[in-house]
Amino acid sequence: MANTIVKALAAGALLYGARRYFRDWGTTKAECSGKMPGDELISPPVLQATEAVWIDAGAGEVWPWLVQMGQDRGGLYSFEKLESAVGLGYRNADCIHPEWQHITVGDVVRLVPKGWLGLPDGIELAVAELIDGQSIVLRAQPGLPWDAVWSFHVIPHWDDRCRLVIRSRLALRHPAEVAFAELLGPARAFITRGILLGIKRRAEGRAQPESSGASESAAGAALHHPG
């Protein structure tokens, strides 16, 4: 019994020590502590996590990937094999689909298909706020057992580089929710990091041919006009 308690305490201490790393992965101090659109939807106390990545592409190259997210649309660009193994049925897009390039406040983004793990309606988040080209704020639908906000923010840095920031905020209404959220923290961080890196790869891959084409055009012009 004593050995079990010691192991539980050790695991808890390890999780608590690691939480500072996985909760604010890739962010600056200003990013993880600063206000962002959607924060006002949930009042303290909350459990908040902010993660980010640099993308070597313009904000306009990143935004379309965010707009078409969803289990029944472009996916989440994360770990497709793992998602399929647990029955989520994701098919992550590797190109921009024009038919999915429309989103507005009130639309829903499906995360989990209907019937998954006995959830008749699956899991959907509604678009609560939208700043075109900059921020998409999703909020848990009424009827779900938690009140949460998941927001995506593209912050331009020059014309060819930007920051992609993902923030999650969970309202803490009951003491048990703290322990539950902490236990799920590593899994949430794992998926979020997959989304960030998946979008980064796609946006940079899409931007690179355009950059190469521009370089080739410039080289060709130089050959035709050497002086």
SULLINPE-V118049 format. One record per helix or strand. SS is the DSSP state (@ for helix, = for strand). FROM is the first residue (numbers start at 1). TO is the last residue. Records with the same first field share a line. If there is no record, write none. Layout:
BEGIN
SS: FROM-TO + FROM-TO
END
This chain:
BEGIN
@: 2-23 + 29-33 + 39-41 + 59-67 + 80-85 + 98-100 + 116-118 + 175-224
=: 46-55 + 70-70 + 75-75 + 108-112 + 123-131 + 135-140 + 148-156 + 162-171
END
